[in-house]
Amino acid sequence: MTSPPAAPISLGASEHASAEPVGLSKAIVFLFALACGATTANVYYAQSIAGPIADSLHLPRSLAGLIVTTTQLGYGLGLFFLVSLSDLVENRRLVLMTTSGTVLSLVWVAISLSAPSFLAASLVLGICAVGSQILVPLAVHLSPEKQRGQVIGSIMGGLVTGIMLSRPLASFLAAQLGWRAIFVLSAAIMLSVLLLLARSLPAWKPHPSRGYLMTLLSTLRLLATVRTLQRRAAYQGTLFAVFNLFWTGVPLMLHTRFGLGKIGIAAFALAGAAGALAAPIAGRVADKGGSTIGTGVVLLGSAIALLISGWGQAAGSILILVAAALILDGAVQANQVFGQRIVQSIDPRARGRLNAAYMTVVFLCGAAGSALGSLTYYHGGWWLTASVGALMALGIFLVFLTESPRSRLPVR
């Protein structure tokens, strides 16, 4: 049994949803996925090379965390202040503007000779990198209802591939050509993406009845009042925190327990990137009404994955750890697709604001997970990190079980 689409929320707007769209070609969906992956990767490049960057810019190692935190702070600001704009202004123009800003800020990062300049450029880079989160609701607007899960799954697959490849790629290039090489390469890639988007990206113009400030307030009100949005943000926010906890702690453990260097750790991360294949599969499951049962499976599977990682570390098995990483990554990506599919079905008139609220919560939770990963590992080793992650995943699974039967019906 399936439920009808959620009734539109009363937002005091006069805009109306357009007729059922004809859909996106496979080539355009691929372009969306490529753009999302290439753009989002920019937020994560510095994570694996923060040490060399700090040394080059004469930044104390004790402050090296600022290199990553500043970009993430910018991304969080962009999620709230820019993604909401997709309900106000023509989306194609907004995407091209943010992508142009990404190219320019990458060049700024690459040529920075001082820590203040690098950090300022990183902040701007994070703000502009949210263009990927404008593409997601745009793709939903341009896709028919029965195909939205598949489209979201394909785009999320590209986005997650970009995240997972960013760390090993940055490590490989830094080892061979220095840390600036990854930002030069990314600027070239993003310039190519910009040209492709300028040539092929469809236009979509909303019909707002409010100004920018009221739109931001509306975003907060949606988060405060829409129960479905709150729950889906909590589910994915917790899983993303577990994901970041794992990927912050596991390089430390691989180095101390297995003696792996930068190249070995990069290879491990590359193997884990195969978990991105779960996103397109999850999209097809979501389109068939399986988002709810799928959510329960992946929440519980994430807890199991963390326990498996503890076993792998104790047994000294890299293969078991790779299996745990694949399960965890696949679960997180699948749940992101399930969450986006449901959130984007709440109200067609508020997709930009809904995505801004949803992703802001998810991102903030992820940042907390990163901090927790290093903290737990340094104070209790990998078993503490794995146990905390498993308990977090199990806890949100128990929260999921408290949903009423009706609220757990899949959104179509």
N, C-alpha and C positions, 0 to 999 in steps of 0.2 A: 504493500500500500504506500502510496506517495502523497505528499501534501501539495496543495496548490502553491504558486509563488507567493512569497510574503507580500502582504499588502503594503503599498507605498506609505512611507512615514509622512505625516503632515508636517511640512516644512515651511508653509506659508509662501510657496513659490508658485509662479504661474506657468513655469515651463512644463511641457508635456513630452512624454517619451515618444520617440519617432516610431514609425512603422517598422515591422520586423526587417532587419538588415539582410542583405543578400549574402553576406559572409566575406571572408578574406581568402585570397588565393594561398596556396602552400608557399609560394615564393615570398609573399608579404609576411606570413606567419614566421617563416624562417628569418626574415629581416628583423622582425620584432625580437625574436629570440636572440639573434646575434647582437643586436643593439643593447638589449638588457644585460647580456652576459659581459660584453666588452665594457659597458658603463659601470656596472656594479663592481667588477674586478678592481677598479681604481680605489675603492674603499679599503681593499685588503692587501694590496701589494706590499705596503710598508711593514706589515705584521712580521714577516719572516726575515726582514733585513733592517730592522730598527737599530740594531747594534752598529753595523757599518755606517749607517746614516748619521747616527749620533757622534761617532768618532770623527767622521769627515767634517761635520759642522761644529766640532768642539763643544758638543752638548754633553754634560755629565751623564754617565750611564744611569745614574739614579733618576734622571729626568727623561730617559729614552722613551718611556711610556707615553710622553706627550706627542711623540711622532704619530702614534696610532690613534690616541685619544682625540687629537685635534681634528683629524679627518672624520672620525666617527661623530664628533660633536657637530661638525658642519653638516653631515648627512642627516642627523636628527633634526637640526634646524630646517633643512630643506624639506624633509618629509612633512613637517607641519605647515611651514609658511609657503612652500611652492606647490606641493602636490594638490593642496586644496584649490589652487588657482585653476585646475583643470575643469572645475565646475563653473568657471567664470569666463575664461578666454579661450580662443580657438586653440585646440590641442596641438595641431601640427606646428604652429608657430612657437608654442611653449616648449615643445620637445626640441625643436631646432635651436632655440635660444639656449636652453640648458646644455645641449650637446656642444654648441660653440663655446660656451663657458668652460666646459670640461676640457676641450682641446687647449684653450689658452692657459688654464690653470695648470695643466700637465707640463706645458712648456715652462711655466714659471717655476714649478717644483724642480724640474730638471736643471735649470740654470741657477738655482738658489745657492748662494755662497755663504750664507749665515743662517743660524738657527731661527731668528725672528722672521726672516724672509720665507724660509721653508715652511714654518708653521702657519704663517698667513696664507701662503699658497695652498697648503693642505686644507685649511678651513674652507677656502673658496672651492677647492676641488670636491670636498664632501658635499657642499651645498648644491653644486651643479650636477653631481652624480645621481641625484634623485630623478633625473629624466626617465630612468628605467621604470620608476613607479608611476609615471604619468602614462607610459605606454600600456600598462596593464589594463586600467579602466577604459582606455581608448580602444584596445582590442576587443573588450567586452561589448562596448557600444556598437562596434562594427560587425559583430558576430551574431548569428541567430541563436536563440535560446538552446536548441538541442546540440549545438557544437561548442558552447562556451567552455565546458570543462576540458575538452580536447585542446582548444586554443590556449587556455590558461596553462594547461599541463605542458604544452610545447614551449611556451614562453618561459615558464618557470624552470624547465629543463635547461634552457639556454642560460638563464640567469644563474642557476646553481652551478652549472659547468664553469662559468666565469669565476665564481667565488672559489671553487675547489681548485681550479688551475692557477689562480692568481699567486698563491703562496709558492708552489714548486717552481713556477716560471720565474718569479722574482728571485728565488734562491739560485736557480741555475744561471740566470743572466748576471746577477751580482758576483757570483764566483768567477765568471769568465770575463766580464767587461766592466764591472763596477756597478754600484747601485743606481747610478743615473740612467743606465741603459734601459731599464724596464719602463721608466717614465717617458723616455724618448720613443721607444717602441709603441707604448700605449697611445701617445699623442698621434703617431702616424696611423694607428688603427682607428682611433676615434675620428680623425679627419676623414678617413675612408668611409666610416659609418655615417658621418654627417652628410657626405656627398650622396650616399645611397638613400638616406632618409629624405634629403631635399628633393631627390628625383622621384621617389616612389611612395612616400608616406601619405596616406589618405588624410583628408581634412575632416574635422568634426567640430562644430561650433555649438556650445551650449546656449541656452536662453535664460540667463539668470535674472532674478528679480531682487537681488541684494548686492551690496557692495562688498569690498574685500574684508573689512572688519567684521561684518555680520557673517560672512562666510566662515571666518576663523572661529567665531563664537558658535556657529552652527556645528562645526566639526567637534568642538568640545561637548556640545549638547548631545550630539549623536552618541559619543562615547559614554556619556553619563546616563543615557536613557534607553538605549537599544540593547536589550538583554542578549540577543543573538551576537551582536558585535562584541560585546563584553566577553562572552564565553569563547568565541572563536579566537579573539586576541589573546585571552588567557591560555588557551590550549597551545597555540603556536608560539606565543611568547615564552612559555615554559620550555617547550621543546627546543626553541632556538637558544635559550640559555643553556640547556644541556649540551646542545651541539657546540656552542662556543666554549663551554667548560671542557669538553672532551678535546677539542682541537687546540686549546691553549695549553692544556696539561700534557697531552700525549707527546709533543716534541721533547719536552723536558724528560719524560719517562723513557722515550726511545734512546735518548742520549746517555742517560745514566744507567739504564738497565741493559741496553743492547749495544751501547757504544757507537750508535749511528752518528755520522756527521751531517752537515747541511745537505749533501747530495742524497744520502740515504733517507733522511727525513722527508726531503722533497719527493723522493720516489714513493714513500709510504703515502703521502698526501695525494699523489697522482693516482695511486691505486684506489684510494677512497673516493675519488671523483666519479667512479662508475656508479655510485649511488644516485647520481642525477638522472639515471635512466628510469627511476621510479616515477618521475613527474609526469611524463606522457601517459604512462599506464594508469596513474591515479586520475588523470583527466578523463579517460574513457570510463573508469569506474564511477566517477562523479556524474557524468552525463547519463548513466544508467540508474542513478538514484542511490548509489552506494556510499555517499559521503559520510553518513552517520556511522555505519558499522565499520567503515574504513578508518574513521577517526579512532574508534576504540582499539582496533587492531594495532595501529601505529603507535598510539600512546603506550600501550602495554609492551609492544615490541621494543620501544626505546629503552624501557627499564631493563629488559632482558639483554639488550645490546651492551649496556654499561656493565652488567654483571659478567657477561662473556669476556669483556675487555679485562676485567680483574683476573679472571681465570687465565687468559692468554698471557698476561704479564707475569703471573705466578709461575706458569708452566714454561715461560721463556719462549713462547711461540709467536713469531711475527704473523704467521698465517691466521691464527685465531684472532689476533688484533685487527688484521685487515678485514676479516669476516665481521667483526663487531663494528668496525667503521662503516662498512657497506650497509649493514642493517640500520645503524643509526642515521646515516646520511639519507638512505632511501626513505626511512620513516619521516624524517623532518621535511623532506621535499614533498612527499605524498600529502602530508598534513597541511602544508602550505597551499597546495592545490585545492584540497577539500575546503580549507578556510576561505580562500579567495573566491571559490565558486559560490559559496553560501553568502559571503559578505557582499559580493557584487550583485547578488539577486535580491537584496533587501529593498533597494529603491533605485531605479534607473536614473532618477534625477540627482542623486547624491553620490554617485560612484567615486568621484574624485575625493570628496570629503570622507567617505567611508574608508577608502584605501589609505588616506592620510592618517586617520585615527588608528586604523588597524596596524599599519606598518610602523607608526611611531611607537606604539606599545611593544610590538615585537622587537624592534630595534633596541629600545631601552632595556628590555629584558635580556637581549643578547649581550649587550655591553656589560651588564651585571654578571652574566655567566662567564665572560672572559676574566673578569676580576676574581671570581670565585674559583676558577680553574687553577690559576697560579697560587692562590692563597691555600687551597686545600692540598695541593701537591707539596708545597714547601713545608706544610705543617703536619702532614700525615702520610705522604707518599701516594702512590697510585690507587691503593685500595680505598683511601678516604675520598679521593676524587671520584672514583667509580661509584662508591656507595652513595655519596651525596647526589650525583647525577641520577642514579637509579631511584632514589627516594623522591627526587623532584618529579621524575616521570611517572612514578607510581602514584604520587599525590595528585597530580593533575588528572590521571586516569580515574581516580576515585571521585574527583570533582565532576568529571564527565558523566559518571554513573548517576549523579544526582539530577540530571536533566529529566524533566517530565517526559513521558512517552510521546506527547504531541510535539514538544520542542525538538525531540530527537528524530522526527521524521525528516527524510532528506528533502532538501530544497531542489526543485526542478526548474 
